[in-house]
Amino acid sequence: MPSNTELKEMTNWLSQEQRKKLAETAEAIVANGKGILAADESIPTAGKRLASIGLENTVENRRAYRELLFSNASKLSILSYCGRRTVKISWWSHPL
């Protein structure tokens, strides 16, 4: 974990307002009761998750799995950030 001095050096090219916004964003992402979802799994990794619950690794099953994650996370207001690759956006049907 970088020290405060190191963090300031890494962001010294940002304006004071940009640094403030960055800090606010970071605080919101790690807020109590919230979580981060890395939703850019490879097809083989998604297949392992599906296999663990007895499902075949198909486009339809991967999409349904992601739908389940996002529909429940958004209903419970527990998701603060989702990372996903741009090239995979077409795989999603849930609008974020």
Biopython code that builds the backbone (N, CA, C, O; Angstrom):
import numpy as np
from Bio.PDB.StructureBuilder import StructureBuilder

atoms = [
    (1, "MET", "N", (0.845, -1.170, 0.000)),
    (1, "MET", "CA", (0.000, 0.000, 0.000)),
    (1, "MET", "C", (0.889, 1.230, 0.000)),
    (1, "MET", "O", (1.751, 1.369, 0.867)),
    (2, "PRO", "N", (0.692, 2.125, -0.960)),
    (2, "PRO", "CA", (1.509, 3.336, -1.009)),
    (2, "PRO", "C", (1.215, 4.263, 0.174)),
    (2, "PRO", "O", (0.094, 4.319, 0.680)),
    (3, "SER", "N", (2.239, 4.978, 0.592)),
    (3, "SER", "CA", (2.061, 5.952, 1.672)),
    (3, "SER", "C", (1.331, 7.176, 1.121)),
    (3, "SER", "O", (1.176, 7.318, -0.092)),
    (4, "ASN", "N", (0.888, 8.052, 2.008)),
    (4, "ASN", "CA", (0.219, 9.287, 1.577)),
    (4, "ASN", "C", (1.127, 10.119, 0.688)),
    (4, "ASN", "O", (0.672, 10.712, -0.291)),
    (5, "THR", "N", (2.411, 10.165, 1.027)),
    (5, "THR", "CA", (3.370, 10.922, 0.222)),
    (5, "THR", "C", (3.480, 10.326, -1.170)),
    (5, "THR", "O", (3.484, 11.051, -2.165)),
    (6, "GLU", "N", (3.570, 8.998, -1.238)),
    (6, "GLU", "CA", (3.662, 8.335, -2.539)),
    (6, "GLU", "C", (2.398, 8.553, -3.358)),
    (6, "GLU", "O", (2.465, 8.770, -4.568)),
    (7, "LEU", "N", (1.242, 8.494, -2.697)),
    (7, "LEU", "CA", (-0.012, 8.740, -3.402)),
    (7, "LEU", "C", (-0.056, 10.156, -3.962)),
    (7, "LEU", "O", (-0.487, 10.374, -5.094)),
    (8, "LYS", "N", (0.394, 11.114, -3.157)),
    (8, "LYS", "CA", (0.395, 12.504, -3.623)),
    (8, "LYS", "C", (1.320, 12.660, -4.826)),
    (8, "LYS", "O", (0.989, 13.370, -5.776)),
    (9, "GLU", "N", (2.479, 11.998, -4.788)),
    (9, "GLU", "CA", (3.412, 12.067, -5.915)),
    (9, "GLU", "C", (2.814, 11.429, -7.167)),
    (9, "GLU", "O", (3.036, 11.914, -8.276)),
    (10, "MET", "N", (2.053, 10.338, -6.995)),
    (10, "MET", "CA", (1.447, 9.663, -8.140)),
    (10, "MET", "C", (0.330, 10.498, -8.760)),
    (10, "MET", "O", (0.006, 10.324, -9.935)),
    (11, "THR", "N", (-0.255, 11.395, -7.986)),
    (11, "THR", "CA", (-1.380, 12.193, -8.487)),
    (11, "THR", "C", (-1.040, 13.669, -8.596)),
    (11, "THR", "O", (-1.938, 14.501, -8.730)),
    (12, "ASN", "N", (0.250, 14.009, -8.541)),
    (12, "ASN", "CA", (0.619, 15.430, -8.535)),
    (12, "ASN", "C", (0.264, 16.153, -9.831)),
    (12, "ASN", "O", (0.237, 17.384, -9.863)),
    (13, "TRP", "N", (-0.004, 15.421, -10.877)),
    (13, "TRP", "CA", (-0.396, 16.045, -12.134)),
    (13, "TRP", "C", (-1.881, 16.399, -12.155)),
    (13, "TRP", "O", (-2.342, 17.098, -13.057)),
    (14, "LEU", "N", (-2.633, 15.916, -11.158)),
    (14, "LEU", "CA", (-4.055, 16.242, -11.067)),
    (14, "LEU", "C", (-4.250, 17.586, -10.378)),
    (14, "LEU", "O", (-3.445, 17.986, -9.538)),
    (15, "SER", "N", (-5.313, 18.270, -10.737)),
    (15, "SER", "CA", (-5.647, 19.508, -10.040)),
    (15, "SER", "C", (-6.179, 19.151, -8.653)),
    (15, "SER", "O", (-6.503, 17.993, -8.387)),
    (16, "GLN", "N", (-6.268, 20.135, -7.782)),
    (16, "GLN", "CA", (-6.800, 19.916, -6.440)),
    (16, "GLN", "C", (-8.233, 19.371, -6.514)),
    (16, "GLN", "O", (-8.593, 18.469, -5.758)),
    (17, "GLU", "N", (-9.035, 19.909, -7.411)),
    (17, "GLU", "CA", (-10.417, 19.455, -7.590)),
    (17, "GLU", "C", (-10.456, 18.010, -8.083)),
    (17, "GLU", "O", (-11.284, 17.220, -7.628)),
    (18, "GLN", "N", (-9.566, 17.662, -9.010)),
    (18, "GLN", "CA", (-9.522, 16.284, -9.517)),
    (18, "GLN", "C", (-9.090, 15.313, -8.419)),
    (18, "GLN", "O", (-9.622, 14.208, -8.316)),
    (19, "ARG", "N", (-8.121, 15.730, -7.600)),
    (19, "ARG", "CA", (-7.691, 14.879, -6.478)),
    (19, "ARG", "C", (-8.838, 14.657, -5.494)),
    (19, "ARG", "O", (-9.026, 13.553, -4.985)),
    (20, "LYS", "N", (-9.601, 15.719, -5.234)),
    (20, "LYS", "CA", (-10.740, 15.615, -4.321)),
    (20, "LYS", "C", (-11.775, 14.639, -4.880)),
    (20, "LYS", "O", (-12.292, 13.794, -4.150)),
    (21, "LYS", "N", (-12.075, 14.757, -6.175)),
    (21, "LYS", "CA", (-13.048, 13.873, -6.826)),
    (21, "LYS", "C", (-12.550, 12.425, -6.801)),
    (21, "LYS", "O", (-13.333, 11.506, -6.561)),
    (22, "LEU", "N", (-11.267, 12.220, -7.046)),
    (22, "LEU", "CA", (-10.679, 10.881, -7.010)),
    (22, "LEU", "C", (-10.804, 10.277, -5.616)),
    (22, "LEU", "O", (-11.153, 9.105, -5.472)),
    (23, "ALA", "N", (-10.522, 11.070, -4.597)),
    (23, "ALA", "CA", (-10.634, 10.587, -3.217)),
    (23, "ALA", "C", (-12.087, 10.242, -2.881)),
    (23, "ALA", "O", (-12.350, 9.227, -2.237)),
    (24, "GLU", "N", (-13.021, 11.076, -3.313)),
    (24, "GLU", "CA", (-14.442, 10.809, -3.067)),
    (24, "GLU", "C", (-14.889, 9.527, -3.765)),
    (24, "GLU", "O", (-15.654, 8.741, -3.207)),
    (25, "THR", "N", (-14.406, 9.324, -4.985)),
    (25, "THR", "CA", (-14.746, 8.115, -5.742)),
    (25, "THR", "C", (-14.192, 6.874, -5.050)),
    (25, "THR", "O", (-14.886, 5.866, -4.920)),
    (26, "ALA", "N", (-12.943, 6.952, -4.609)),
    (26, "ALA", "CA", (-12.326, 5.821, -3.913)),
    (26, "ALA", "C", (-13.083, 5.495, -2.633)),
    (26, "ALA", "O", (-13.306, 4.324, -2.327)),
    (27, "GLU", "N", (-13.480, 6.512, -1.887)),
    (27, "GLU", "CA", (-14.252, 6.302, -0.659)),
    (27, "GLU", "C", (-15.590, 5.628, -0.956)),
    (27, "GLU", "O", (-16.019, 4.739, -0.220)),
    (28, "ALA", "N", (-16.244, 6.051, -2.034)),
    (28, "ALA", "CA", (-17.540, 5.470, -2.391)),
    (28, "ALA", "C", (-17.395, 4.004, -2.789)),
    (28, "ALA", "O", (-18.254, 3.182, -2.469)),
    (29, "ILE", "N", (-16.318, 3.679, -3.481)),
    (29, "ILE", "CA", (-16.096, 2.296, -3.926)),
    (29, "ILE", "C", (-15.895, 1.360, -2.748)),
    (29, "ILE", "O", (-16.356, 0.219, -2.779)),
    (30, "VAL", "N", (-15.217, 1.824, -1.715)),
    (30, "VAL", "CA", (-14.927, 0.944, -0.568)),
    (30, "VAL", "C", (-15.849, 1.218, 0.621)),
    (30, "VAL", "O", (-15.524, 0.865, 1.754)),
    (31, "ALA", "N", (-16.982, 1.839, 0.365)),
    (31, "ALA", "CA", (-17.929, 2.155, 1.438)),
    (31, "ALA", "C", (-18.366, 0.889, 2.169)),
    (31, "ALA", "O", (-18.426, -0.193, 1.585)),
    (32, "ASN", "N", (-18.661, 1.041, 3.421)),
    (32, "ASN", "CA", (-19.105, -0.073, 4.247)),
    (32, "ASN", "C", (-20.336, -0.742, 3.634)),
    (32, "ASN", "O", (-21.298, -0.061, 3.278)),
    (33, "GLY", "N", (-20.311, -2.057, 3.510)),
    (33, "GLY", "CA", (-21.439, -2.792, 2.968)),
    (33, "GLY", "C", (-21.480, -2.889, 1.458)),
    (33, "GLY", "O", (-22.396, -3.495, 0.902)),
    (34, "LYS", "N", (-20.500, -2.301, 0.784)),
    (34, "LYS", "CA", (-20.442, -2.328, -0.678)),
    (34, "LYS", "C", (-19.320, -3.254, -1.119)),
    (34, "LYS", "O", (-18.468, -3.632, -0.315)),
    (35, "GLY", "N", (-19.318, -3.618, -2.391)),
    (35, "GLY", "CA", (-18.284, -4.485, -2.911)),
    (35, "GLY", "C", (-17.942, -4.155, -4.342)),
    (35, "GLY", "O", (-18.647, -3.407, -5.020)),
    (36, "ILE", "N", (-16.842, -4.732, -4.785)),
    (36, "ILE", "CA", (-16.354, -4.562, -6.150)),
    (36, "ILE", "C", (-16.531, -5.896, -6.861)),
    (36, "ILE", "O", (-16.194, -6.944, -6.310)),
    (37, "LEU", "N", (-17.051, -5.864, -8.068)),
    (37, "LEU", "CA", (-17.213, -7.070, -8.859)),
    (37, "LEU", "C", (-16.357, -6.967, -10.105)),
    (37, "LEU", "O", (-16.550, -6.070, -10.926)),
    (38, "ALA", "N", (-15.415, -7.879, -10.246)),
    (38, "ALA", "CA", (-14.624, -7.966, -11.471)),
    (38, "ALA", "C", (-15.384, -8.905, -12.395)),
    (38, "ALA", "O", (-15.360, -10.121, -12.207)),
    (39, "ALA", "N", (-16.046, -8.354, -13.372)),
    (39, "ALA", "CA", (-16.936, -9.136, -14.230)),
    (39, "ALA", "C", (-16.339, -9.351, -15.611)),
    (39, "ALA", "O", (-17.061, -9.380, -16.608)),
    (40, "ASP", "N", (-15.035, -9.499, -15.667)),
    (40, "ASP", "CA", (-14.395, -9.706, -16.968)),
    (40, "ASP", "C", (-13.713, -11.071, -17.029)),
    (40, "ASP", "O", (-12.619, -11.214, -17.574)),
    (41, "GLU", "N", (-14.381, -12.059, -16.462)),
    (41, "GLU", "CA", (-13.832, -13.402, -16.459)),
    (41, "GLU", "C", (-13.659, -13.924, -17.879)),
    (41, "GLU", "O", (-14.426, -13.593, -18.783)),
    (42, "SER", "N", (-12.635, -14.742, -18.047)),
    (42, "SER", "CA", (-12.454, -15.400, -19.339)),
    (42, "SER", "C", (-13.526, -16.478, -19.492)),
    (42, "SER", "O", (-14.168, -16.871, -18.518)),
    (43, "ILE", "N", (-13.708, -16.939, -20.700)),
    (43, "ILE", "CA", (-14.692, -17.995, -20.951)),
    (43, "ILE", "C", (-14.352, -19.259, -20.157)),
    (43, "ILE", "O", (-15.251, -19.865, -19.573)),
    (44, "PRO", "N", (-13.067, -19.679, -20.118)),
    (44, "PRO", "CA", (-12.746, -20.863, -19.309)),
    (44, "PRO", "C", (-13.033, -20.677, -17.809)),
    (44, "PRO", "O", (-13.504, -21.608, -17.156)),
    (45, "THR", "N", (-12.757, -19.504, -17.267)),
    (45, "THR", "CA", (-13.023, -19.257, -15.850)),
    (45, "THR", "C", (-14.527, -19.275, -15.582)),
    (45, "THR", "O", (-14.981, -19.864, -14.601)),
    (46, "ALA", "N", (-15.287, -18.632, -16.449)),
    (46, "ALA", "CA", (-16.743, -18.668, -16.302)),
    (46, "ALA", "C", (-17.239, -20.106, -16.397)),
    (46, "ALA", "O", (-18.161, -20.501, -15.684)),
    (47, "GLY", "N", (-16.625, -20.880, -17.279)),
    (47, "GLY", "CA", (-17.002, -22.282, -17.429)),
    (47, "GLY", "C", (-16.778, -23.083, -16.162)),
    (47, "GLY", "O", (-17.579, -23.956, -15.829)),
    (48, "LYS", "N", (-15.695, -22.794, -15.450)),
    (48, "LYS", "CA", (-15.431, -23.482, -14.175)),
    (48, "LYS", "C", (-16.517, -23.157, -13.156)),
    (48, "LYS", "O", (-16.965, -24.035, -12.419)),
    (49, "ARG", "N", (-16.937, -21.900, -13.116)),
    (49, "ARG", "CA", (-17.999, -21.509, -12.181)),
    (49, "ARG", "C", (-19.304, -22.223, -12.529)),
    (49, "ARG", "O", (-20.005, -22.726, -11.651)),
    (50, "LEU", "N", (-19.614, -22.258, -13.817)),
    (50, "LEU", "CA", (-20.839, -22.929, -14.245)),
    (50, "LEU", "C", (-20.769, -24.427, -13.976)),
    (50, "LEU", "O", (-21.746, -25.021, -13.520)),
    (51, "ALA", "N", (-19.624, -25.042, -14.253)),
    (51, "ALA", "CA", (-19.462, -26.480, -14.026)),
    (51, "ALA", "C", (-19.669, -26.825, -12.550)),
    (51, "ALA", "O", (-20.199, -27.886, -12.223)),
    (52, "SER", "N", (-19.248, -25.926, -11.667)),
    (52, "SER", "CA", (-19.379, -26.193, -10.236)),
    (52, "SER", "C", (-20.838, -26.291, -9.787)),
    (52, "SER", "O", (-21.135, -26.839, -8.726)),
    (53, "ILE", "N", (-21.748, -25.750, -10.612)),
    (53, "ILE", "CA", (-23.175, -25.851, -10.290)),
    (53, "ILE", "C", (-23.916, -26.709, -11.321)),
    (53, "ILE", "O", (-25.142, -26.669, -11.424)),
    (54, "GLY", "N", (-23.136, -27.484, -12.079)),
    (54, "GLY", "CA", (-23.718, -28.457, -12.990)),
    (54, "GLY", "C", (-24.263, -27.899, -14.291)),
    (54, "GLY", "O", (-25.134, -28.514, -14.906)),
    (55, "LEU", "N", (-23.768, -26.741, -14.726)),
    (55, "LEU", "CA", (-24.242, -26.148, -15.975)),
    (55, "LEU", "C", (-23.165, -26.190, -17.041)),
    (55, "LEU", "O", (-21.971, -26.140, -16.744)),
    (56, "GLU", "N", (-23.605, -26.284, -18.288)),
    (56, "GLU", "CA", (-22.703, -26.286, -19.431)),
    (56, "GLU", "C", (-22.212, -24.854, -19.691)),
    (56, "GLU", "O", (-22.923, -23.886, -19.423)),
    (57, "ASN", "N", (-21.000, -24.740, -20.213)),
    (57, "ASN", "CA", (-20.394, -23.440, -20.512)),
    (57, "ASN", "C", (-20.869, -22.962, -21.887)),
    (57, "ASN", "O", (-20.186, -23.146, -22.895)),
    (58, "THR", "N", (-22.052, -22.345, -21.904)),
    (58, "THR", "CA", (-22.609, -21.804, -23.145)),
    (58, "THR", "C", (-22.779, -20.298, -23.010)),
    (58, "THR", "O", (-22.772, -19.757, -21.904)),
    (59, "VAL", "N", (-22.930, -19.630, -24.143)),
    (59, "VAL", "CA", (-23.151, -18.181, -24.135)),
    (59, "VAL", "C", (-24.382, -17.857, -23.302)),
    (59, "VAL", "O", (-24.371, -16.921, -22.503)),
    (60, "GLU", "N", (-25.438, -18.629, -23.491)),
    (60, "GLU", "CA", (-26.693, -18.375, -22.775)),
    (60, "GLU", "C", (-26.512, -18.526, -21.267)),
    (60, "GLU", "O", (-27.011, -17.705, -20.498)),
    (61, "ASN", "N", (-25.804, -19.565, -20.843)),
    (61, "ASN", "CA", (-25.601, -19.771, -19.408)),
    (61, "ASN", "C", (-24.685, -18.717, -18.797)),
    (61, "ASN", "O", (-24.904, -18.284, -17.666)),
    (62, "ARG", "N", (-23.653, -18.300, -19.546)),
    (62, "ARG", "CA", (-22.774, -17.228, -19.030)),
    (62, "ARG", "C", (-23.558, -15.936, -18.887)),
    (62, "ARG", "O", (-23.397, -15.217, -17.900)),
    (63, "ARG", "N", (-24.405, -15.636, -19.862)),
    (63, "ARG", "CA", (-25.216, -14.413, -19.799)),
    (63, "ARG", "C", (-26.200, -14.486, -18.627)),
    (63, "ARG", "O", (-26.369, -13.508, -17.898)),
    (64, "ALA", "N", (-26.837, -15.621, -18.447)),
    (64, "ALA", "CA", (-27.786, -15.785, -17.337)),
    (64, "ALA", "C", (-27.073, -15.640, -15.991)),
    (64, "ALA", "O", (-27.620, -15.055, -15.056)),
    (65, "TYR", "N", (-25.862, -16.170, -15.896)),
    (65, "TYR", "CA", (-25.074, -16.059, -14.659)),
    (65, "TYR", "C", (-24.785, -14.588, -14.349)),
    (65, "TYR", "O", (-24.956, -14.142, -13.215)),
    (66, "ARG", "N", (-24.348, -13.844, -15.361)),
    (66, "ARG", "CA", (-24.067, -12.414, -15.152)),
    (66, "ARG", "C", (-25.344, -11.660, -14.799)),
    (66, "ARG", "O", (-25.329, -10.789, -13.929)),
    (67, "GLU", "N", (-26.437, -11.986, -15.461)),
    (67, "GLU", "CA", (-27.721, -11.352, -15.150)),
    (67, "GLU", "C", (-28.087, -11.570, -13.682)),
    (67, "GLU", "O", (-28.526, -10.643, -13.001)),
    (68, "LEU", "N", (-27.905, -12.790, -13.204)),
    (68, "LEU", "CA", (-28.209, -13.119, -11.819)),
    (68, "LEU", "C", (-27.354, -12.281, -10.868)),
    (68, "LEU", "O", (-27.859, -11.738, -9.886)),
    (69, "LEU", "N", (-26.068, -12.180, -11.164)),
    (69, "LEU", "CA", (-25.169, -11.379, -10.324)),
    (69, "LEU", "C", (-25.627, -9.925, -10.260)),
    (69, "LEU", "O", (-25.753, -9.346, -9.181)),
    (70, "PHE", "N", (-25.874, -9.347, -11.433)),
    (70, "PHE", "CA", (-26.178, -7.925, -11.469)),
    (70, "PHE", "C", (-27.578, -7.594, -10.998)),
    (70, "PHE", "O", (-27.776, -6.580, -10.329)),
    (71, "SER", "N", (-28.537, -8.407, -11.324)),
    (71, "SER", "CA", (-29.891, -8.071, -10.893)),
    (71, "SER", "C", (-29.992, -8.141, -9.379)),
    (71, "SER", "O", (-30.666, -7.309, -8.770)),
    (72, "ASN", "N", (-29.342, -9.111, -8.760)),
    (72, "ASN", "CA", (-29.376, -9.210, -7.297)),
    (72, "ASN", "C", (-28.528, -8.143, -6.638)),
    (72, "ASN", "O", (-28.945, -7.563, -5.635)),
    (73, "ALA", "N", (-27.341, -7.864, -7.178)),
    (73, "ALA", "CA", (-26.471, -6.847, -6.594)),
    (73, "ALA", "C", (-27.137, -5.478, -6.632)),
    (73, "ALA", "O", (-27.060, -4.722, -5.663)),
    (74, "SER", "N", (-27.794, -5.153, -7.754)),
    (74, "SER", "CA", (-28.411, -3.830, -7.847)),
    (74, "SER", "C", (-29.645, -3.726, -6.943)),
    (74, "SER", "O", (-29.909, -2.662, -6.383)),
    (75, "LYS", "N", (-30.395, -4.809, -6.797)),
    (75, "LYS", "CA", (-31.563, -4.783, -5.914)),
    (75, "LYS", "C", (-31.160, -4.614, -4.459)),
    (75, "LYS", "O", (-31.866, -3.972, -3.681)),
    (76, "LEU", "N", (-30.026, -5.193, -4.097)),
    (76, "LEU", "CA", (-29.572, -5.120, -2.712)),
    (76, "LEU", "C", (-28.689, -3.901, -2.454)),
    (76, "LEU", "O", (-28.305, -3.646, -1.312)),
    (77, "SER", "N", (-28.365, -3.149, -3.501)),
    (77, "SER", "CA", (-27.494, -1.968, -3.398)),
    (77, "SER", "C", (-26.155, -2.311, -2.747)),
    (77, "SER", "O", (-25.659, -1.577, -1.891)),
    (78, "ILE", "N", (-25.580, -3.436, -3.166)),
    (78, "ILE", "CA", (-24.299, -3.844, -2.588)),
    (78, "ILE", "C", (-23.129, -3.682, -3.542)),
    (78, "ILE", "O", (-21.984, -3.912, -3.152)),
    (79, "LEU", "N", (-23.387, -3.297, -4.765)),
    (79, "LEU", "CA", (-22.331, -3.190, -5.758)),
    (79, "LEU", "C", (-21.899, -1.735, -5.896)),
    (79, "LEU", "O", (-22.707, -0.872, -6.240)),
    (80, "SER", "N", (-20.621, -1.464, -5.626)),
    (80, "SER", "CA", (-20.143, -0.098, -5.761)),
    (80, "SER", "C", (-19.338, 0.107, -7.032)),
    (80, "SER", "O", (-19.168, 1.243, -7.476)),
    (81, "TYR", "N", (-18.835, -0.975, -7.629)),
    (81, "TYR", "CA", (-18.029, -0.856, -8.835)),
    (81, "TYR", "C", (-18.036, -2.174, -9.575)),
    (81, "TYR", "O", (-18.019, -3.240, -8.959)),
    (82, "CYS", "N", (-18.061, -2.107, -10.875)),
    (82, "CYS", "CA", (-17.954, -3.300, -11.709)),
    (82, "CYS", "C", (-16.885, -3.058, -12.755)),
    (82, "CYS", "O", (-16.959, -2.099, -13.524)),
    (83, "GLY", "N", (-15.901, -3.922, -12.780)),
    (83, "GLY", "CA", (-14.877, -3.849, -13.812)),
    (83, "GLY", "C", (-15.187, -4.855, -14.892)),
    (83, "GLY", "O", (-15.447, -6.026, -14.613)),
    (84, "ARG", "N", (-15.159, -4.396, -16.122)),
    (84, "ARG", "CA", (-15.353, -5.322, -17.233)),
    (84, "ARG", "C", (-14.637, -4.784, -18.453)),
    (84, "ARG", "O", (-14.411, -3.581, -18.580)),
    (85, "ARG", "N", (-14.288, -5.683, -19.339)),
    (85, "ARG", "CA", (-13.559, -5.307, -20.548)),
    (85, "ARG", "C", (-14.528, -4.786, -21.601)),
    (85, "ARG", "O", (-15.624, -5.320, -21.768)),
    (86, "THR", "N", (-14.116, -3.750, -22.302)),
    (86, "THR", "CA", (-14.948, -3.145, -23.338)),
    (86, "THR", "C", (-15.334, -4.153, -24.404)),
    (86, "THR", "O", (-16.473, -4.150, -24.872)),
    (87, "VAL", "N", (-14.399, -5.023, -24.800)),
    (87, "VAL", "CA", (-14.686, -5.972, -25.869)),
    (87, "VAL", "C", (-15.772, -6.956, -25.491)),
    (87, "VAL", "O", (-16.353, -7.604, -26.362)),
    (88, "LYS", "N", (-16.054, -7.079, -24.204)),
    (88, "LYS", "CA", (-17.053, -8.044, -23.768)),
    (88, "LYS", "C", (-18.419, -7.421, -23.518)),
    (88, "LYS", "O", (-19.346, -8.123, -23.113)),
    (89, "ILE", "N", (-18.561, -6.152, -23.745)),
    (89, "ILE", "CA", (-19.838, -5.493, -23.461)),
    (89, "ILE", "C", (-20.969, -6.142, -24.251)),
    (89, "ILE", "O", (-22.097, -6.225, -23.764)),
    (90, "SER", "N", (-20.678, -6.602, -25.462)),
    (90, "SER", "CA", (-21.729, -7.225, -26.269)),
    (90, "SER", "C", (-22.229, -8.526, -25.656)),
    (90, "SER", "O", (-23.284, -9.023, -26.052)),
    (91, "TRP", "N", (-21.500, -9.086, -24.705)),
    (91, "TRP", "CA", (-21.923, -10.326, -24.054)),
    (91, "TRP", "C", (-22.990, -10.073, -23.010)),
    (91, "TRP", "O", (-23.615, -11.016, -22.524)),
    (92, "TRP", "N", (-23.208, -8.829, -22.660)),
    (92, "TRP", "CA", (-24.119, -8.478, -21.568)),
    (92, "TRP", "C", (-25.461, -8.062, -22.105)),
    (92, "TRP", "O", (-25.559, -7.449, -23.169)),
    (93, "SER", "N", (-26.484, -8.396, -21.371)),
    (93, "SER", "CA", (-27.794, -7.870, -21.744)),
    (93, "SER", "C", (-28.316, -6.940, -20.655)),
    (93, "SER", "O", (-29.297, -6.227, -20.868)),
    (94, "HIS", "N", (-27.667, -6.941, -19.485)),
    (94, "HIS", "CA", (-28.093, -6.084, -18.375)),
    (94, "HIS", "C", (-27.472, -4.698, -18.548)),
    (94, "HIS", "O", (-26.247, -4.581, -18.573)),
    (95, "PRO", "N", (-28.276, -3.655, -18.666)),
    (95, "PRO", "CA", (-27.716, -2.303, -18.787)),
    (95, "PRO", "C", (-27.222, -1.825, -17.425)),
    (95, "PRO", "O", (-27.958, -1.878, -16.439)),
    (96, "LEU", "N", (-25.990, -1.365, -17.373)),
    (96, "LEU", "CA", (-25.445, -0.880, -16.107)),
    (96, "LEU", "C", (-25.611, 0.607, -15.992)),
    (96, "LEU", "O", (-25.210, 1.196, -14.988)),
]
sb = StructureBuilder()
sb.init_structure("model")
sb.init_model(0)
sb.init_chain("A")
sb.init_seg("    ")
for serial, (resi, resn, name, xyz) in enumerate(atoms, 1):
    if name == "N":
        sb.init_residue(resn, " ", resi, " ")
    sb.init_atom(name, np.array(xyz, "f"), 0.0, 1.0, " ", f" {name:<3s}", serial, name[0])
structure = sb.get_structure()
